[in-house]
Structure formats: structure tokens, C-alpha cells
Amino acid sequence: MKVYRNLEEFQRLPFAVVTQGTFDGVHLGHQKILNQIKALANENNGETVLITFFPHPRMVLQPEDNGLKLLETIEEKINHLERMGINHLLILPFTKSFSRLTAQEFVRDILVEGIGTKIMVVGYDHRFGKNREGSFQELKQLSSVYNFEVQEIAAEDIDAVTISSTKIRNALLSGDLVSANTFLGYDYRAKGEVIRGHQKGKTLGFPTANIQVAPYKLIPGDGVYAVEVVFNGRRYRGMTNIGSQPTFTGRAHAFEVNIFDFDQEIYNQEIEVIFHAHLRPEIKFDSVDALKRQLEKDKFAALNVLLGH
């Protein structure tokens, strides 16, 4: 997959089959669209192009809103789309001036003159251009002017229950990993750097790696999870705690993982955590011994979940 960080790097294609959007998480609804553009490209001896944006439009248009957390960092999205078999990924820098492009300017300058779009595939709720004024009907009208075809993926073709990145974010924040992973079509994951923490886990017999992720990356809601950890291309079983460790006072909110049967030094290294199941909410225990007993139970529960992975 070729990746472009601006339109100037892109060489116009003879037959581009294109889709466009933020594609946060590349969930099942997104995958339906991507499979469609791949099929159309194969039928027409063309090439697939996905247009996305970074930063996320809300980060630029609503800078005072720090609440937006994304399902994937831009690096995670690039890797994901490459696995999906997309030929070209165009990451357009989203700025306030870019947001003022009208629907017609976007179609003329980017889709047609910049990329060489012959077929455009969009989801049933697709909007584009200044103030998201461009609708599917307007896109159809412009396609006849600029000589390309438009196909719409209907809501019922994506799923009987509307899948959205927002719905998945809300499920993750509430600890509903079953719904989130079902909508995603894969188990949620987070990649980050291992940093030094309080090192209390080592004294409990459950040493943990504290993970620092990108500030805009969404971490699931507080609780204990059965996870796998990917480090240097190998997978390890483990369990993750997300929260402020209420049994101890004065702890900052943290994302930490206990990797089973693992004793390597990994500070300042990058690891990936794959969330398979939510085991329990975070609990304040009356004593350290009670916490230790619960951690043993958590490990047993996590191993039971992970036997199938």
C-alpha cells in the first residue's frame, strides 16, 4: 500500500475506485465499503484509493473539546488498511481552510483532477464538503458533470443494527467489550510505550508494565481485562487493569498489564495489548492480602478466556 500525506504526492490514476471518510477503527461497516471498492477495482482493472484526514476534523473545528478519543492512531490505521489490501491511502491534512472547500470543489479538485476517480463508493450516511453540506444526492449530480460513477452502501447492507465508531467508543468506555468487538469485527487493541509506574505490582507478585498511549487514543473503561500482549512479534497472555487502583491512595489513573510468564526488561519499548474479555470492575479491597487473592482469581479467569486464543 502506498501512503501519501498530501495531494501533491499523489499521481493521478487511470482508473481509481475511491472511498472517503475518517474510517476510525475500520469496523465492520467500513470493511463492507472496503470490500466493495476492492471488488470493483478487480472488475475494472483499477486501483483502490481511500481518502482520510488527519488530524480528525473535530480536533481542528472544535479545539476546545478535548473529549474526543479515537479507536485507532493514524499509525494503527495505516497498518490496518494495509492488512485490508488497499492500494493507495491518501491522508489529507485537515485544516480550517480545507474545511471550507465546497462539495463541488472537493469533487473537482480532489476526486477528479487529483486522483482520477472513476467509481466512488460511500456509506448510506456519507456527507462531505463545507459544513458537511454535500449529500449523496449532490454527489450523484456532480458525478454526472464530472463523468464518474457513484455507488451507495445501504444501511441494511452494512448491518441491521447501525454500526458507528461513536457506538463502539461508547461500548468500550462502558466496559462492554462484547458489543465493541462484535461491531469492530476484531478484538480491540491499543499500542503504547512502557513507562515506569509505582512498581507496586512487583511486591504483590504481579509485576505490571505501565503503558502510555497517544493522547487521543481511546482506552476502555476502568476494570480488569483478559488480554494478549504483542512484543517483538511474539504473543503473550496476560491481564490488564485500567483505573486508579483504589486499594492504594493517591494513585493516578493508569493503564497497566501483567504479562504471564514474562520477565524481560521492556521499559521504553512499544507493546500492543489486545483486549479479549472484561473480567470485572475495579474494586477497592480492605487489605493487600484480599487484593492478592483476587489477582490470583483474575489470572485463573483470564487464562480460561485466553485458552481459545
Secondary structure, 3 states (H helix, E strand, C coil): CEEECCHHHCCCCCCEEEEECCCCCCCHHHHHHHHHHHHHHHHCCCEEEEEEEECCHHHHHCCCCCCCCECCCHHHHHHHHHHCCCCEEEEEECCHHHHCCCHHHHHHHHHHHHHCEEEEEEECCCCECHHHCECHHHHHHHHHHHCCEEEEECHHHHCCCCCCHHHHHHHHHCCCHHHHHHHHCCCCEEEEEEECCCCHHHHHCCCCEEEECCCCECCCCCEEEEEEEEECCEEEEEEEEEECCCCCCCCCCEEEEEECCCCCCCCCCEEEEEEEEEEECCCCCCCHHHHHHHHHHHHHHHHHHHCCC
